Amino acid sequence: MAQLRLSLKRQWFEMTKAGIKTEDYREINEYWAKRLINHKESPLYLQEVIRHLINYKYYGYTEISEVLFYNDLFTKEFESNVMTLGYPSSSDTDRILTLEHKGIEIGYGKPEWGAEPNKFYFIIKHGQIIK
């Protein structure tokens, strides 16, 4: 199973390392949808998936989770989340943090952890530090 690699700015890396920040946010766009959603069996094209997720009420869904369910979409599984401070070399272990992967949700993020208010994100959940 693959690892999900995410680079962070110092503030978010340090909060994650300290166990304060237990989730990370990524925009709902084509790049992140390709990385985080398995959409190959869905009748929707990737651009439609993004439109349906962002504007779910417009398309007649009552909850954003219904977009995934009714369109045969699901978030990918990962072995772990590898968080890096910037883009370090593999030998720079002080700037690399490996955490348990606890799943991916879609919803609103916490502004104190870097999310814009009232904006949907892919929410990547972290568990305990592995190394």
Helices and strands as residue ranges (DSSP letters): E 3-8, H 10-17, E 23-27, H 30-36, E 37-38, H 46-54, H 64-70, E 74-75, E 80-85, G 93-95, E 96-108, G 111-113, E 120-129
